[in-house]
Amino acid sequence: MPETWTVALDSYRYPVDLRDYSRAAELPYHFNEALLPGDREQTIAFENRFRQEAHADRNVWLEVVFWKMYSQRGRREGKTATVRSAFERVISTPQSVLELVTAFQATRQKAVLKRLIAALGFTGRSIAIAATFPAVVDPENFPMADTRIAKWVNLLMDEHNAADPDGPQLVKPRYPQNRATVLTLSDFAFYDSWIDWCRHMSRKLTRRTERQWRARDVEMAVFTAWGDNEPHPNLRVNLLPPADGD
């Protein structure tokens, strides 16, 4: 089991060129970095920089949104503009949004996540961008969640739950059976279970490998294992389920 997970994490790549942001020239101290090939080490450095500046600098929040949405060319500029507008209209400040992230981490309440979504300027129910920030602020304990992760869970959750019945159990996402195109607040039970499951797996993998695993690392391994983001199963790595409990 550990070998497949290690292979997946070591293979993680999410290449992003922040310089592709349309307003990068206006921000000489931001959007000037290329995360290529976008491996784990580069991603950790990106997370660390955000944490150092998040309390006061709105532009690092914009970088995270653009980074998160980078693979979606048709949406990354618009989503980044939404958050930029929220800060410009003083709907939110970096400190106030950071406090909401911290509040969600402490409470794990759906209502707090909904407030975080609104503070970022979004009027819909999509959770993926809001869920990115707890993972960047505290990757030891919080994974990201998006449709790619949900597809993997939909395909393999029964196998993994059955293999570790005494551990946290994954809850089935409502996506895509609800015909939504993104994860929404209706998927909160799945997201909440995903947090617990990734924490549990990180402890298990830390014991069984020669490295320290974070909840974020478990998610990165799953992201890699799913393979290309296609509607059909396209597994690149078969992540073997755990054989025993915690």
Secondary structure, DSSP 8 states (H G I E B T S, - for coil): -HHHHHHHHHT----EEGGGSTTGGG-TTSS--EESS--HHHHHHHHHHHHHHTTT-HHHHHHHHHHHTTT-TTTHHHHHHHHHHHHHTTS--HHHHHHHHHHHHHH--HHHHHHHHHHTT--S-B-HHHHHHHHHH-TTT-----HHHHHHHHHHHHHHHHH-TTS-------TTTT--SS-BGGGHHHHHHHHHHHHHHHHHHHHHSSS---HHHHHHHHHHHH-S--SS---SS-----SS--
